[in-house]
Amino acid sequence: MTKSLWERALSFAAQALQVSNPNPRVGCILISAAGEQIGQGHTQQAGGPHAEVMALRDARAKGHSLAGATAYVTLEPCSHHGRTPPCCDALVEAGIAKVVIATMDPNPLVAGRGVAKLKAAGVAVELLPTESDEAVASRELNIGFFSRMVRGTPWVRMKMAASLDGTSALENGVSQWITGDAARSDGHAWRARACAVLTGIGTVLQDDPRLDVRLPGTTRQPHLVIVDSALGTPLSARLFDAAPGSLSRQVWIYHAVLDAQKQAALAERGAMLIHMPGANDKVDLAALLRDLAQREVNELHVEAGHKLNGSLLREGLVDELLVYLAPKLLGQGARLSNFGPLQKLQEGVELQFASVNRVGDDLRIMARVQGHDAFLHASGV
């Protein structure tokens, strides 16, 4: 029963994938003293109730007594006042007798304080082993949140689409569409779970994309990040157009040069201009990631051209690749990324394949840069 219970709790946490950013995705199941499931819930939008509160509300709405119940929570309950009151207080006030936690919260404002607060109130607390399947699954579900809290940078996932021979665009620039409808819809689902989507000025000028999520039922749009060193973003760019759920979407333009007139004009269109100069009048990409973490970006979804892709890979700033390969050969054209040339094979970016799946007629390959997920398995997490 415990295994299926945790599967349900994690499935509820997964329902928060496109909802809870920048908060972690958490699920909670309540079991009565008699062993019956009486409540369930997952974290809502930022500022809304967390998983524990949703589960308590669910149980009360069904007329169940909470006295002596056990809460199974996929992440340590919060102990501080953030956008909402502490979940620990809600559990104690409800009369919960025991809390079983899949994994600890890496947020310095919580990080063991939730457990301590529950124990101080007389609530029994059980923590699953760090490398249990449930603990690992909870951390993986919140890989961006853990990355931001532990490393101080978002989890950077780079999405690419190409022919089987690695061509991402023809020499004349045509790239729409190499992959099929199913792969493009799948790509939108990965966009939707991210806090922000990043692209470069080259893609803006070449494709004039909106880079929003166009899936049925979309209620939240990820923020848009543009790497635009010389402030070349056109005022007429479609990325400024409204989209479903886009009221909360912000457009952040990172630039290296200063041009008061262009900055004012782009700000008038609704963009936030962020001066982040690096070498050679280019944006400092490492500093950009640290800044995005300060803006509560957990997962950063990159959809850019081969030049920016190459720069991010060359600087070691990419954590994971999401690659769609179409069953066709296109020959000469733009590649997936442009970095190098390398002198030794050992200088390449070492990856580990996480999964290979068929999506429609195309292949989806998930590959993780070796060692970049070490923080997920650090002691104390």
Disulfide bonds with the S-S distance in Angstrom:
none
